[in-house]
Amino acid sequence: MIAFRHALVTGGGSGVGKAIALALAEAGVDVTICGRRADVLGAVTALNGRIHGIPADVTDEDAVSALYEKAEAARGPFDIVVANAGAAESAPAHKTALSDWRKTLDVNLTGAFVTVKPALAGMAARKSGRIIFIASIAGLKGYAYVAPYVAAKHGVVGLMRALAAETAKTGVTVNAICPGYVETDMLEQSVSRIVAKTGRSAEDARAFLTATNPQGRLIQPDEVADAVLWLCGDKAGSITGQAISISGGETW
């Protein structure tokens, strides 16, 4: 059972974020989703009346502050915040431009901090809340050719652990979910990059990514959403400071 009433899910217009938003809404939670494209958000809000879209860029602190003000005025304070927005590019480290490094950290790490920061004081004062970062297996191990993304996701796991330590006595829990390769549009972008840079077929590229999972399959978005529901449930109050691997045994 989920007793919380209002959730924020960033990057909620597609993939894992969309799955999380729908799962929370179906569990009776009002959900605010954000992203940079209003049309994509609108397609998700049309699926469930409990989901409300507000365009916002998580790297823009003023935009996130405005989102909080508008959403909380309409539906009450956020008592669940899911920092899901992310992006990845691929290149050998020695060919990675500093601008690309900064862009990746801005979205994946700074954006995660900007997303959750406005909720911290209110959750602590109410002695209740759930903060969940959607990190990655790349936050627990290294991958070649995605150094900025790996660094950012390791940073997200570190941020989670710091906030869990700060909030441990307040009734707020802070955790990270670390999926392996998930079958989403983002994975298809990875497939396209492999095809473009190696000349492999799309089928071979997908097989290569799938093989990283010892179960020999891709993670499904609903599996990540189910983990979010569990962490938001009333039986998960003692789960905090954890980086939960959803990877078929790729790491633990």
URFEN-V515398 format. One line per field, one symbol per residue. phi: phi as a letter, one per 30 degrees, with the letter a starting at -180 (. if undefined). psi: psi as a letter, one per 30 degrees, with the letter a starting at -180 (. if undefined). burial: b if it has 9 or more other C-alpha atoms within 8 Angstrom, else e. Layout:
phi = ???
psi = ???
burial = ???
This chain:
phi = .cddcbbcbdhddahddddddddddddjcdbccbldcddddddddddaddcbcbdacddcdddddddeddddddbiddcbbcdceaabbbaeedcdddddeddddeddcddddddcedddddddddhalbcbcccaeddcbcbdibedddddddddddeeddddddcecciccbbbcbdddcdbddddddedddedcciddddddddddddddediacdcedddddddedddddccdccaicccdcbijdaa
psi = kjflfkkkjlhgflbeeeeeeeeeefggkkkkllafjeeeeeeefffkffkkkjkkkffjeeeeeeeeeeeeeeglkkfkkjjfkllklklkefgjkeeeeeeeeeeeeeeeeeefeffeeeeeefhklkkkkjblfffflkkkgheeeeeeeeeeeeeeeeeeeegegffkkklkkilakkileeeeeeeeeeeeffglleeeeeeeeeffjffhlkkkefeeeeeeeefflfggfgjlgkjjkigggel.
burial = ebebbbbbbbbbbbbbbbbbbbbbbeebbbbbbbbeebebbbbbbeebebbbbbbbbbbbeebbbebbeebbeeeebbbbbbbbbebeeeebeeebeeeebeebbbbbbbbbbbbbebbeebbbeebbbbbbbbbbbbbbeeeeebbbbbbbbbbbbebbbebbeebbebbbbbbbbbbbbbbbebbbeebbbbbeeeebebeebbeebbbebbeeebbebbebbbbbbbbbbeebbebbbbbbbbbbbbee
